[in-house]
Amino acid sequence: MTIWDDLSRHAKATADRPILQLFDEHPDRARDFSAEACGFLFDYSKTAIDAPARALLLALAEAAGVAARREAMFSGALINETEGRAVLHTALRNLDRPVQVNGQDVTPALRATHARMARFATDVRQGRFAGQGGAITDVVNIGIGGSDLGPAMAVQALAPYHDGPRCHFVSNVDGAHVHDTLKGLNPETTLVIVASKTFTTVETMTNADAVRRWMGGRVANPAAQFAALSSATDRTAAYGIDPARVFGFDDWVGGRYSVWGPIGLSLMIAIGPAAFDRFLAGAAVMDAHFCDAPPAQNLPVLLALVGIWHNQICGHATRAVLPYDQRLARLPAYLQQLEMESNGKRVAMDGSDLAHHSGPVVWGEPGTNGQHAFYQLIHQGTRVVPCEFLIAATGHEPDLAHQHSLLIANCLAQSEALMRGRSLDEARALMAARSLTGADLERQARHRVFPGSRPSTTLLYPRLTPEVLGGILALYEHRVFVEGVILGLNSFDQWGVELGKELALTLAPVLAGTSAGAGKDASTLHLAARIRALAQG
């Protein structure tokens, strides 16, 4: 028997026990199944995890060697074994801590790059770096994946702290995205940031070329208003970008973990270097907590163990992230990449098949809008969807405090309703109070039954500040890391994105009609032929 077996056996034995019953049996459950640190309260009491399950989950983390793997990551060991790389996004937010990679301290170079970013951001914000038409009014960040999702999410999240140029983001190679983003902007006062480590990413460079053409009609030297977030200095130079506006980063920073460094330049320009440093500081505080706190009080460890319980043990294949904070509207998409690209694997570190399912499908939408969209399925659907609520105690709009109170009430009510449900007898009484009788009462009552015992967690924080946002992102990064260690996979490569990209290159000549597409399947060739015909009118 293994710990996995013990967990599965315990889950089956307690499957019919209502979550609400746990509160009746243990009056202090809300306190005992919560943890506080770094200004956050993480409440996982509205799950089916009881004391025996928690003990087994903590034992699972210990047996998997989470602590040793964590130490290896922070110390610069090459834990990304399939690519032979360290994993040191944490070093980007703690520039005072020496970290050795292949025998060399990497922090002096990180500090130098950060200082260059701060000087450039300040120059843009204060008008010392200007466009042909004057001070920069707009910044267009061109990237894809982590080079877009991170900064786009963070810029929106920290809107109350914006006091710099407006920031816009282009990621999709669909021409509509770049067209609609540029509409209304002035080429003479627009700064373009091209985010691509290799400066060869097809979608990003295609969009960069489109923006350069757009600028060319009004600006004598468009490249003078370009900056690059790339380590390919030969290619950025060939593109005409001044090396002073090129900010590189090492291969031990994965795209989905990169917002802390040069990829965050658009955020630094929007909120200023001081606020950006507060963002980094919030993440560094969470890093320290993750390294130092005992597992039973460790927020990333607990969040990961709840995820393992719901997905691998209970078999719930999806996870809904529900921020009751409108400015976190892009957080579910950001976490979708973080989780699904990191832990969406099918083999263990040694190349053997995984013994358990890998990461869940992650999705979500801000409340309260989601309540009028997909909450119907969460409450009454046939599948259980564990929910993760996020809520701030206060908002940034004191004159709208009543609305924030209503927002909080909705958040708490939804988690309570998911747990409590409504029995058939309660629904019958409700219908009887409406003067229904007989078969009509029974039919209507059945439509109003809520199964209940739908699990959820709540992450509470004081207000969405730069420090808090940094803490949230670091919390989820480390959650993904812990889950990956427990599952025995490599959370830091992403070979699954390669095959489709390779095939897309071979399809370009087929779509252009210059290749017959030898070796392609009949469906793909049929679709390509129909597309050519439609395009030709």
Kinemage of the C-alpha trace (Angstrom):
@kinemage 1
@onewidth
@group {chain A} dominant
@subgroup {mainchain}
@vectorlist {calphas} color= white
{ca met a 1} P 0.000 0.000 0.000
{ca thr a 2} L 1.175 3.523 -0.787
{ca ile a 3} L 0.096 6.936 0.490
{ca trp a 4} L -1.773 7.359 -2.802
{ca asp a 5} L -3.709 4.171 -2.049
{ca asp a 6} L -4.491 5.341 1.483
{ca leu a 7} L -5.767 8.667 0.154
{ca ser a 8} L -7.973 6.984 -2.450
{ca arg a 9} L -9.377 4.603 0.134
{ca his a 10} L -10.117 7.460 2.537
{ca ala a 11} L -11.772 9.531 -0.195
{ca lys a 12} L -14.062 6.631 -1.129
{ca ala a 13} L -14.931 5.934 2.490
{ca thr a 14} L -15.985 9.527 3.116
{ca ala a 15} L -17.446 10.348 -0.300
{ca asp a 16} L -21.057 10.455 0.947
{ca arg a 17} L -20.319 12.657 3.966
{ca pro a 18} L -21.606 16.221 3.432
{ca ile a 19} L -18.993 18.947 3.821
{ca leu a 20} L -21.407 20.778 6.104
{ca gln a 21} L -21.297 17.833 8.500
{ca leu a 22} L -17.596 18.470 9.077
{ca phe a 23} L -18.474 21.839 10.613
{ca asp a 24} L -21.039 20.211 12.892
{ca glu a 25} L -18.453 17.680 14.073
{ca his a 26} L -15.658 20.214 14.504
{ca pro a 27} L -16.801 23.710 15.637
{ca asp a 28} L -13.287 25.146 15.097
{ca arg a 29} L -13.001 23.785 11.569
{ca ala a 30} L -12.988 27.209 9.867
{ca arg a 31} L -9.960 28.237 11.902
{ca asp a 32} L -8.182 24.886 11.832
{ca phe a 33} L -8.557 24.478 8.082
{ca ser a 34} L -7.308 27.975 7.251
{ca ala a 35} L -3.816 29.434 7.152
{ca glu a 36} L -2.607 33.020 7.298
{ca ala a 37} L 0.652 34.456 5.986
{ca cys a 38} L 2.002 37.397 3.986
{ca gly a 39} L -1.263 39.298 4.476
{ca phe a 40} L -3.382 36.472 2.999
{ca leu a 41} L -5.976 34.206 4.561
{ca phe a 42} L -6.384 30.892 2.739
{ca asp a 43} L -9.565 29.077 3.784
{ca tyr a 44} L -9.914 25.479 2.613
{ca ser a 45} L -12.501 24.464 5.209
{ca lys a 46} L -15.264 24.207 2.567
{ca thr a 47} L -13.655 21.092 1.092
{ca ala a 48} L -14.062 17.442 2.063
{ca ile a 49} L -10.510 17.345 3.418
{ca asp a 50} L -10.574 16.282 7.068
{ca ala a 51} L -7.730 15.793 9.532
{ca pro a 52} L -6.816 12.256 8.358
{ca ala a 53} L -6.867 13.356 4.703
{ca arg a 54} L -4.699 16.383 5.477
{ca ala a 55} L -2.199 14.215 7.347
{ca leu a 56} L -1.971 11.847 4.390
{ca leu a 57} L -1.564 14.724 1.933
{ca leu a 58} L 1.226 16.245 4.008
{ca ala a 59} L 2.878 12.835 4.150
{ca leu a 60} L 2.569 12.616 0.368
{ca ala a 61} L 4.406 15.927 -0.050
{ca glu a 62} L 7.128 14.781 2.334
{ca ala a 63} L 7.554 11.456 0.566
{ca ala a 64} L 7.805 13.212 -2.801
{ca gly a 65} L 10.743 15.264 -1.536
{ca val a 66} L 9.160 18.691 -1.967
{ca ala a 67} L 11.511 20.338 0.534
{ca ala a 68} L 14.670 19.051 -1.146
{ca arg a 69} L 13.394 19.927 -4.615
{ca arg a 70} L 12.458 23.411 -3.407
{ca glu a 71} L 15.981 23.936 -2.035
{ca ala a 72} L 17.425 22.746 -5.336
{ca met a 73} L 15.315 25.258 -7.284
{ca phe a 74} L 16.204 28.255 -5.146
{ca ser a 75} L 19.897 27.342 -5.112
{ca gly a 76} L 20.210 27.275 -8.906
{ca ala a 77} L 20.404 23.516 -9.495
{ca leu a 78} L 19.478 22.337 -12.994
{ca ile a 79} L 16.054 21.008 -12.041
{ca asn a 80} L 14.689 21.475 -15.572
{ca glu a 81} L 16.369 18.234 -16.499
{ca thr a 82} L 15.016 17.745 -20.028
{ca glu a 83} L 16.569 21.063 -21.078
{ca gly a 84} L 19.500 21.075 -18.674
{ca arg a 85} L 18.525 24.405 -17.128
{ca ala a 86} L 18.120 26.000 -13.743
{ca val a 87} L 14.735 27.450 -12.769
{ca leu a 88} L 15.354 30.884 -11.279
{ca his a 89} L 12.448 33.226 -11.882
{ca thr a 90} L 12.584 33.703 -8.103
{ca ala a 91} L 15.998 35.367 -8.486
{ca leu a 92} L 14.382 38.170 -10.507
{ca arg a 93} L 12.510 39.381 -7.427
{ca asn a 94} L 15.270 38.993 -4.845
{ca leu a 95} L 18.217 40.840 -6.334
{ca asp a 96} L 20.203 40.898 -3.086
{ca arg a 97} L 20.514 37.124 -2.696
{ca pro a 98} L 23.500 35.548 -4.480
{ca val a 99} L 22.545 32.571 -6.635
{ca gln a 100} L 25.065 30.349 -8.365
{ca val a 101} L 24.364 28.864 -11.792
{ca asn a 102} L 27.151 26.705 -13.152
{ca gly a 103} L 29.489 28.244 -10.605
{ca gln a 104} L 28.683 31.876 -11.382
{ca asp a 105} L 26.646 34.347 -9.309
{ca val a 106} L 23.886 35.586 -11.611
{ca thr a 107} L 22.540 38.385 -9.408
{ca pro a 108} L 24.955 41.177 -10.457
{ca ala a 109} L 23.784 40.845 -14.059
{ca leu a 110} L 20.143 40.778 -12.922
{ca arg a 111} L 20.637 43.956 -10.893
{ca ala a 112} L 22.263 45.665 -13.856
{ca thr a 113} L 19.395 44.767 -16.190
{ca his a 114} L 16.826 45.851 -13.615
{ca ala a 115} L 18.595 49.198 -13.204
{ca arg a 116} L 18.651 49.706 -16.991
{ca met a 117} L 14.939 48.932 -17.158
{ca ala a 118} L 14.215 51.435 -14.386
{ca arg a 119} L 16.225 54.183 -16.121
{ca phe a 120} L 14.505 53.577 -19.436
{ca ala a 121} L 11.040 53.402 -17.877
{ca thr a 122} L 11.688 56.663 -16.041
{ca asp a 123} L 12.935 58.316 -19.219
{ca val a 124} L 9.767 57.258 -21.044
{ca arg a 125} L 7.499 58.354 -18.214
{ca gln a 126} L 9.195 61.749 -17.860
{ca gly a 127} L 9.434 62.460 -21.578
{ca arg a 128} L 13.213 62.257 -21.871
{ca phe a 129} L 12.704 59.385 -24.286
{ca ala a 130} L 10.173 60.642 -26.813
{ca gly a 131} L 8.755 59.820 -30.193
{ca gln a 132} L 8.961 61.937 -33.313
{ca gly a 133} L 5.760 63.677 -32.250
{ca gly a 134} L 6.694 64.272 -28.594
{ca ala a 135} L 6.349 62.439 -25.302
{ca ile a 136} L 5.255 58.818 -25.466
{ca thr a 137} L 1.509 58.514 -24.902
{ca asp a 138} L 1.048 54.812 -25.685
{ca val a 139} L 3.043 51.615 -25.355
{ca val a 140} L 2.292 48.581 -27.530
{ca asn a 141} L 3.710 45.313 -26.162
{ca ile a 142} L 3.992 42.622 -28.827
{ca gly a 143} L 4.440 39.100 -27.498
{ca ile a 144} L 2.652 35.792 -27.115
{ca gly a 145} L 2.127 33.295 -24.321
{ca gly a 146} L 3.985 34.346 -21.197
{ca ser a 147} L 5.371 37.392 -22.996
{ca asp a 148} L 1.795 38.656 -23.247
{ca leu a 149} L -0.341 36.999 -20.566
{ca gly a 150} L 1.836 38.096 -17.640
{ca pro a 151} L 2.240 41.794 -18.381
{ca ala a 152} L -1.265 42.159 -19.838
{ca met a 153} L -2.798 40.625 -16.721
{ca ala a 154} L -0.624 42.658 -14.333
{ca val a 155} L -1.172 45.983 -16.112
{ca gln a 156} L -4.933 45.522 -15.879
{ca ala a 157} L -4.740 44.343 -12.271
{ca leu a 158} L -2.793 47.405 -11.135
{ca ala a 159} L -4.817 50.008 -13.011
{ca pro a 160} L -5.202 52.226 -9.890
{ca tyr a 161} L -1.423 52.698 -9.909
{ca his a 162} L -1.123 53.767 -13.535
{ca asp a 163} L 0.478 57.171 -13.927
{ca gly a 164} L 2.451 56.518 -17.101
{ca pro a 165} L 1.580 56.024 -20.777
{ca arg a 166} L -1.340 53.826 -21.754
{ca cys a 167} L -0.363 50.201 -22.389
{ca his a 168} L -1.757 47.961 -25.108
{ca phe a 169} L -1.025 44.322 -25.912
{ca val a 170} L -0.898 42.424 -29.191
{ca ser a 171} L -0.443 38.655 -29.222
{ca asn a 172} L -2.621 36.960 -31.823
{ca val a 173} L -1.205 36.636 -35.339
{ca asp a 174} L -4.766 37.309 -36.525
{ca gly a 175} L -4.418 40.670 -38.262
{ca ala a 176} L -7.568 41.872 -36.537
{ca his a 177} L -5.711 42.040 -33.222
{ca val a 178} L -2.942 44.369 -34.358
{ca his a 179} L -5.339 46.376 -36.534
{ca asp a 180} L -7.838 47.007 -33.760
{ca thr a 181} L -5.110 47.774 -31.206
{ca leu a 182} L -3.416 50.386 -33.384
{ca lys a 183} L -6.671 52.081 -34.364
{ca gly a 184} L -6.700 55.507 -32.751
{ca leu a 185} L -3.029 55.494 -31.731
{ca asn a 186} L -0.533 58.059 -32.960
{ca pro a 187} L 2.567 56.451 -34.509
{ca glu a 188} L 4.614 59.513 -33.598
{ca thr a 189} L 4.010 59.087 -29.851
{ca thr a 190} L 3.887 55.277 -29.599
{ca leu a 191} L 6.614 53.083 -28.123
{ca val a 192} L 6.681 49.487 -29.357
{ca ile a 193} L 8.085 46.701 -27.173
{ca val a 194} L 8.841 43.433 -28.965
{ca ala a 195} L 9.014 40.558 -26.486
{ca ser a 196} L 10.691 37.446 -27.858
{ca lys a 197} L 13.703 35.763 -26.257
{ca thr a 198} L 14.979 34.480 -29.599
{ca phe a 199} L 13.521 37.318 -31.708
{ca thr a 200} L 12.253 34.646 -34.081
{ca thr a 201} L 8.792 33.818 -32.667
{ca val a 202} L 6.689 33.757 -35.828
{ca glu a 203} L 3.546 35.370 -34.430
{ca thr a 204} L 5.443 38.065 -32.555
{ca met a 205} L 7.748 39.012 -35.401
{ca thr a 206} L 4.872 39.038 -37.904
{ca asn a 207} L 3.026 41.501 -35.689
{ca ala a 208} L 6.206 43.546 -35.130
{ca asp a 209} L 6.655 43.860 -38.894
{ca ala a 210} L 3.039 45.000 -39.241
{ca val a 211} L 3.495 47.702 -36.594
{ca arg a 212} L 6.751 48.848 -38.185
{ca arg a 213} L 4.942 49.263 -41.520
{ca trp a 214} L 2.166 51.200 -39.747
{ca met a 215} L 4.734 53.514 -38.214
{ca gly a 216} L 6.672 53.887 -41.452
{ca gly a 217} L 4.024 56.083 -43.013
{ca arg a 218} L 4.484 58.759 -40.335
{ca val a 219} L 7.844 58.139 -38.672
{ca ala a 220} L 11.143 58.482 -40.500
{ca asn a 221} L 12.898 55.798 -38.461
{ca pro a 222} L 10.362 53.472 -36.807
{ca ala a 223} L 13.080 51.398 -35.115
{ca ala a 224} L 13.973 54.472 -33.043
{ca gln a 225} L 10.656 53.954 -31.237
{ca phe a 226} L 11.151 50.218 -30.699
{ca ala a 227} L 12.514 48.384 -27.670
{ca ala a 228} L 13.204 44.667 -27.449
{ca leu a 229} L 12.936 42.132 -24.650
{ca ser a 230} L 15.300 39.569 -26.092
{ca ser a 231} L 18.649 37.882 -25.665
{ca ala a 232} L 19.269 37.694 -29.425
{ca thr a 233} L 21.207 40.944 -29.679
{ca asp a 234} L 22.409 40.175 -33.207
{ca arg a 235} L 18.837 39.939 -34.457
{ca thr a 236} L 17.633 43.022 -32.556
{ca ala a 237} L 20.566 44.978 -34.019
{ca ala a 238} L 19.669 43.794 -37.514
{ca tyr a 239} L 16.131 45.034 -36.837
{ca gly a 240} L 17.597 48.469 -36.117
{ca ile a 241} L 16.930 48.602 -32.373
{ca asp a 242} L 19.497 50.483 -30.308
{ca pro a 243} L 21.273 48.102 -27.870
{ca ala a 244} L 20.446 50.569 -25.079
{ca arg a 245} L 16.792 49.576 -25.555
{ca val a 246} L 17.382 45.828 -25.599
{ca phe a 247} L 16.811 43.962 -22.324
{ca gly a 248} L 17.812 40.319 -22.257
{ca phe a 249} L 17.081 37.440 -19.908
{ca asp a 250} L 18.543 33.984 -19.420
{ca asp a 251} L 17.178 30.632 -20.479
{ca trp a 252} L 16.503 29.731 -16.855
{ca val a 253} L 13.511 32.091 -16.922
{ca gly a 254} L 10.575 30.354 -18.564
{ca gly a 255} L 8.077 32.471 -20.485
{ca arg a 256} L 5.183 31.852 -18.125
{ca tyr a 257} L 7.404 32.813 -15.178
{ca ser a 258} L 8.940 35.909 -16.779
{ca val a 259} L 6.809 38.908 -15.764
{ca trp a 260} L 9.282 39.666 -12.930
{ca gly a 261} L 12.070 40.704 -15.279
{ca pro a 262} L 12.345 42.406 -18.686
{ca ile a 263} L 9.016 40.954 -19.844
{ca gly a 264} L 7.469 43.210 -17.189
{ca leu a 265} L 8.842 46.394 -18.801
{ca ser a 266} L 5.392 47.538 -19.956
{ca leu a 267} L 4.127 47.184 -16.382
{ca met a 268} L 7.109 49.148 -15.057
{ca ile a 269} L 6.403 51.939 -17.536
{ca ala a 270} L 2.713 51.983 -16.568
{ca ile a 271} L 3.124 52.083 -12.771
{ca gly a 272} L 6.702 53.284 -12.341
{ca pro a 273} L 9.841 51.552 -11.057
{ca ala a 274} L 8.989 52.127 -7.382
{ca ala a 275} L 5.593 50.413 -7.644
{ca phe a 276} L 7.142 47.677 -9.789
{ca asp a 277} L 9.658 47.040 -7.024
{ca arg a 278} L 6.763 46.707 -4.580
{ca phe a 279} L 5.305 44.089 -6.927
{ca leu a 280} L 8.604 42.190 -6.790
{ca ala a 281} L 8.791 42.601 -3.016
{ca gly a 282} L 5.373 41.003 -2.537
{ca ala a 283} L 6.519 37.978 -4.499
{ca ala a 284} L 9.800 37.799 -2.537
{ca val a 285} L 7.880 37.748 0.750
{ca met a 286} L 5.837 34.796 -0.542
{ca asp a 287} L 9.083 33.097 -1.648
{ca ala a 288} L 10.472 33.412 1.868
{ca his a 289} L 7.250 32.044 3.366
{ca phe a 290} L 7.315 29.103 0.958
{ca cys a 291} L 10.895 28.295 1.946
{ca asp a 292} L 10.500 28.751 5.711
{ca ala a 293} L 6.954 27.904 6.817
{ca pro a 294} L 6.165 24.368 7.996
{ca pro a 295} L 4.063 22.432 5.468
{ca ala a 296} L 0.856 22.517 7.545
{ca gln a 297} L 0.938 26.342 7.526
{ca asn a 298} L 2.599 26.802 4.140
{ca leu a 299} L 0.186 28.501 1.723
{ca pro a 300} L 1.654 27.166 -1.554
{ca val a 301} L 1.925 23.653 -0.121
{ca leu a 302} L -1.660 23.714 1.156
{ca leu a 303} L -3.011 25.116 -2.099
{ca ala a 304} L -1.172 22.378 -3.996
{ca leu a 305} L -2.421 19.628 -1.688
{ca val a 306} L -6.012 20.801 -2.103
{ca gly a 307} L -5.460 20.636 -5.869
{ca ile a 308} L -4.029 17.110 -5.664
{ca trp a 309} L -6.955 16.006 -3.482
{ca his a 310} L -9.554 17.325 -5.888
{ca asn a 311} L -7.936 16.277 -9.160
{ca gln a 312} L -5.863 13.148 -8.660
{ca ile a 313} L -7.678 11.699 -5.624
{ca cys a 314} L -11.318 12.703 -6.156
{ca gly a 315} L -11.148 12.724 -9.959
{ca his a 316} L -12.450 16.263 -10.553
{ca ala a 317} L -10.880 17.099 -13.896
{ca thr a 318} L -11.389 20.880 -13.928
{ca arg a 319} L -10.726 23.773 -11.583
{ca ala a 320} L -12.538 27.126 -11.696
{ca val a 321} L -10.621 30.245 -10.666
{ca leu a 322} L -13.153 32.905 -9.651
{ca pro a 323} L -11.680 36.288 -8.700
{ca tyr a 324} L -14.255 38.621 -7.208
{ca asp a 325} L -12.029 41.460 -8.343
{ca gln a 326} L -12.742 42.865 -11.788
{ca arg a 327} L -9.160 43.971 -12.305
{ca leu a 328} L -8.104 40.319 -12.037
{ca ala a 329} L -10.169 39.486 -15.123
{ca arg a 330} L -7.095 38.100 -16.921
{ca leu a 331} L -5.874 36.076 -13.920
{ca pro a 332} L -7.739 32.868 -14.899
{ca ala a 333} L -6.118 32.942 -18.359
{ca tyr a 334} L -2.723 33.626 -16.794
{ca leu a 335} L -3.130 30.710 -14.371
{ca gln a 336} L -4.456 28.568 -17.192
{ca gln a 337} L -1.104 28.814 -18.940
{ca leu a 338} L 0.864 28.567 -15.704
{ca glu a 339} L -0.849 25.329 -14.671
{ca met a 340} L -1.654 23.645 -17.962
{ca glu a 341} L 1.634 24.349 -19.728
{ca ser a 342} L 3.632 23.479 -16.619
{ca asn a 343} L 1.860 20.326 -15.483
{ca gly a 344} L 0.025 19.233 -18.613
{ca lys a 345} L 2.411 16.307 -19.141
{ca arg a 346} L 2.014 12.566 -19.605
{ca val a 347} L 5.437 11.256 -18.593
{ca ala a 348} L 7.445 11.442 -15.383
{ca met a 349} L 10.898 12.978 -15.076
{ca asp a 350} L 12.522 9.667 -16.089
{ca gly a 351} L 10.345 9.361 -19.214
{ca ser a 352} L 8.019 6.689 -17.824
{ca asp a 353} L 4.239 7.060 -18.027
{ca leu a 354} L 2.719 9.037 -15.179
{ca ala a 355} L 1.083 6.913 -12.521
{ca his a 356} L -1.667 9.508 -12.025
{ca his a 357} L -3.481 12.118 -14.071
{ca ser a 358} L -1.493 15.292 -14.649
{ca gly a 359} L -2.789 18.822 -14.072
{ca pro a 360} L -6.451 19.828 -14.332
{ca val a 361} L -8.227 21.987 -16.870
{ca val a 362} L -8.087 25.505 -15.401
{ca trp a 363} L -10.657 28.106 -16.363
{ca gly a 364} L -12.678 30.928 -14.854
{ca glu a 365} L -14.104 34.408 -15.011
{ca pro a 366} L -14.557 37.257 -12.557
{ca gly a 367} L -17.564 37.330 -10.264
{ca thr a 368} L -20.262 38.512 -10.346
{ca asn a 369} L -20.561 38.189 -14.118
{ca gly a 370} L -19.791 34.472 -13.981
{ca gln a 371} L -22.799 33.974 -11.708
{ca his a 372} L -25.010 34.792 -14.675
{ca ala a 373} L -23.058 32.545 -17.036
{ca phe a 374} L -21.597 29.212 -15.894
{ca tyr a 375} L -22.455 29.017 -12.184
{ca gln a 376} L -25.589 27.103 -13.168
{ca leu a 377} L -23.400 24.137 -14.098
{ca ile a 378} L -21.237 24.519 -10.989
{ca his a 379} L -24.262 24.417 -8.699
{ca gln a 380} L -26.542 21.904 -10.409
{ca gly a 381} L -24.511 20.159 -13.104
{ca thr a 382} L -23.689 16.467 -12.986
{ca arg a 383} L -19.931 17.053 -12.622
{ca val a 384} L -18.224 18.534 -9.588
{ca val a 385} L -16.071 21.598 -10.324
{ca pro a 386} L -13.865 22.678 -7.394
{ca cys a 387} L -13.878 26.462 -7.151
{ca glu a 388} L -11.175 28.857 -6.005
{ca phe a 389} L -12.538 32.238 -4.930
{ca leu a 390} L -10.338 35.327 -4.529
{ca ile a 391} L -11.615 38.462 -2.794
{ca ala a 392} L -10.240 41.738 -1.431
{ca ala a 393} L -11.550 43.087 1.870
{ca thr a 394} L -11.594 46.618 0.452
{ca gly a 395} L -11.522 48.181 -2.986
{ca his a 396} L -9.805 51.231 -4.414
{ca glu a 397} L -13.024 53.225 -4.811
{ca pro a 398} L -14.171 54.563 -1.419
{ca asp a 399} L -17.128 56.310 -3.005
{ca leu a 400} L -18.336 52.895 -4.231
{ca ala a 401} L -17.880 51.018 -0.943
{ca his a 402} L -21.487 49.836 -1.034
{ca gln a 403} L -20.823 48.041 -4.321
{ca his a 404} L -17.753 46.364 -2.876
{ca ser a 405} L -19.829 45.134 0.071
{ca leu a 406} L -22.309 43.688 -2.403
{ca leu a 407} L -19.427 42.030 -4.261
{ca ile a 408} L -18.135 40.423 -1.068
{ca ala a 409} L -21.633 39.265 -0.113
{ca asn a 410} L -21.982 37.554 -3.478
{ca cys a 411} L -18.602 35.843 -3.163
{ca leu a 412} L -19.323 34.472 0.309
{ca ala a 413} L -22.864 33.506 -0.658
{ca gln a 414} L -21.677 31.486 -3.642
{ca ser a 415} L -19.179 29.440 -1.629
{ca glu a 416} L -21.804 28.865 1.064
{ca ala a 417} L -24.421 27.829 -1.488
{ca leu a 418} L -22.011 25.404 -3.146
{ca met a 419} L -21.375 23.732 0.193
{ca arg a 420} L -24.855 23.917 1.723
{ca gly a 421} L -27.039 23.137 -1.278
{ca arg a 422} L -30.789 22.663 -0.997
{ca ser a 423} L -32.454 19.345 -0.249
{ca leu a 424} L -35.568 18.017 -1.939
{ca asp a 425} L -37.553 18.483 1.268
{ca glu a 426} L -36.451 22.112 1.466
{ca ala a 427} L -37.415 22.620 -2.167
{ca arg a 428} L -40.814 21.032 -1.537
{ca ala a 429} L -41.433 23.383 1.372
{ca leu a 430} L -40.435 26.324 -0.807
{ca met a 431} L -42.931 25.310 -3.494
{ca ala a 432} L -45.657 24.635 -0.952
{ca ala a 433} L -45.196 28.179 0.322
{ca arg a 434} L -46.015 29.258 -3.231
{ca ser a 435} L -49.288 27.327 -3.070
{ca leu a 436} L -48.191 24.549 -5.425
{ca thr a 437} L -49.549 21.054 -4.787
{ca gly a 438} L -49.397 17.496 -6.093
{ca ala a 439} L -47.386 16.588 -9.180
{ca asp a 440} L -46.743 20.211 -10.050
{ca leu a 441} L -45.167 20.824 -6.637
{ca glu a 442} L -42.981 17.731 -6.993
{ca arg a 443} L -41.821 18.625 -10.487
{ca gln a 444} L -41.001 22.223 -9.635
{ca ala a 445} L -39.277 21.197 -6.412
{ca arg a 446} L -36.919 18.852 -8.229
{ca his a 447} L -35.730 21.686 -10.455
{ca arg a 448} L -34.749 23.628 -7.340
{ca val a 449} L -32.619 20.987 -5.660
{ca phe a 450} L -28.935 21.837 -5.215
{ca pro a 451} L -26.762 18.784 -4.403
{ca gly a 452} L -24.410 20.806 -2.186
{ca ser a 453} L -21.046 19.546 -0.917
{ca arg a 454} L -19.437 21.263 -3.910
{ca pro a 455} L -15.923 22.152 -2.686
{ca ser a 456} L -14.344 25.582 -2.759
{ca thr a 457} L -11.463 27.538 -1.294
{ca thr a 458} L -11.218 31.271 -0.617
{ca leu a 459} L -8.126 33.461 -0.759
{ca leu a 460} L -8.728 36.718 1.114
{ca tyr a 461} L -6.409 39.719 0.938
{ca pro a 462} L -6.692 43.333 2.175
{ca arg a 463} L -6.657 45.157 -1.192
{ca leu a 464} L -5.214 44.524 -4.643
{ca thr a 465} L -1.909 46.393 -4.333
{ca pro a 466} L 1.379 45.744 -6.179
{ca glu a 467} L 2.624 43.742 -3.180
{ca val a 468} L -0.554 41.663 -3.048
{ca leu a 469} L -0.513 40.933 -6.772
{ca gly a 470} L 3.100 39.828 -6.502
{ca gly a 471} L 2.182 37.559 -3.608
{ca ile a 472} L -0.756 36.015 -5.477
{ca leu a 473} L 1.322 35.182 -8.537
{ca ala a 474} L 4.200 33.740 -6.496
{ca leu a 475} L 1.709 31.707 -4.454
{ca tyr a 476} L 0.311 30.080 -7.589
{ca glu a 477} L 3.755 29.575 -9.135
{ca his a 478} L 4.868 27.627 -6.088
{ca arg a 479} L 1.567 25.727 -5.990
{ca val a 480} L 2.258 24.492 -9.525
{ca phe a 481} L 5.813 23.576 -8.511
{ca val a 482} L 4.657 21.524 -5.512
{ca glu a 483} L 2.006 19.715 -7.567
{ca gly a 484} L 4.616 18.911 -10.212
{ca val a 485} L 7.034 17.514 -7.646
{ca ile a 486} L 4.334 15.323 -6.109
{ca leu a 487} L 3.362 14.036 -9.566
{ca gly a 488} L 7.012 13.456 -10.434
{ca leu a 489} L 7.011 15.490 -13.656
{ca asn a 490} L 9.012 18.409 -15.043
{ca ser a 491} L 6.943 21.576 -14.649
{ca phe a 492} L 9.422 23.722 -16.572
{ca asp a 493} L 9.563 22.413 -20.124
{ca gln a 494} L 6.780 22.610 -22.708
{ca trp a 495} L 7.454 20.238 -25.572
{ca gly a 496} L 3.724 19.969 -26.203
{ca val a 497} L 3.677 23.338 -27.973
{ca glu a 498} L 6.269 22.302 -30.561
{ca leu a 499} L 4.507 19.868 -32.906
{ca gly a 500} L 1.720 22.210 -33.987
{ca lys a 501} L 4.225 25.007 -34.640
{ca glu a 502} L 6.336 22.694 -36.789
{ca leu a 503} L 3.346 21.535 -38.825
{ca ala a 504} L 2.153 25.126 -39.330
{ca leu a 505} L 5.397 25.886 -41.161
{ca thr a 506} L 4.817 22.997 -43.562
{ca leu a 507} L 1.234 24.131 -44.209
{ca ala a 508} L 2.121 27.652 -45.338
{ca pro a 509} L 3.100 26.572 -48.894
{ca val a 510} L 0.021 24.328 -49.089
{ca leu a 511} L -2.229 27.279 -48.309
{ca ala a 512} L -0.320 29.404 -50.816
{ca gly a 513} L -0.881 26.757 -53.491
{ca thr a 514} L 2.833 26.220 -54.099
{ca ser a 515} L 2.919 22.734 -52.573
{ca ala a 516} L 0.701 19.709 -53.064
{ca gly a 517} L 1.138 18.804 -49.409
{ca ala a 518} L 2.637 15.358 -49.815
{ca gly a 519} L 2.162 13.348 -46.632
{ca lys a 520} L -0.690 15.493 -45.330
{ca asp a 521} L -3.955 13.828 -44.342
{ca ala a 522} L -7.032 14.120 -46.545
{ca ser a 523} L -8.975 16.277 -44.093
{ca thr a 524} L -6.225 18.891 -43.826
{ca leu a 525} L -5.768 19.019 -47.612
{ca his a 526} L -9.524 19.296 -48.148
{ca leu a 527} L -9.770 22.216 -45.714
{ca ala a 528} L -6.744 23.941 -47.251
{ca ala a 529} L -8.232 23.657 -50.737
{ca arg a 530} L -11.563 25.051 -49.606
{ca ile a 531} L -9.813 27.958 -47.824
{ca arg a 532} L -7.870 28.805 -51.007
{ca ala a 533} L -11.071 28.748 -53.018
{ca leu a 534} L -12.926 30.999 -50.556
{ca ala a 535} L -10.026 33.431 -50.372
{ca gln a 536} L -9.941 33.752 -54.135
{ca gly a 537} L -13.640 34.602 -54.192
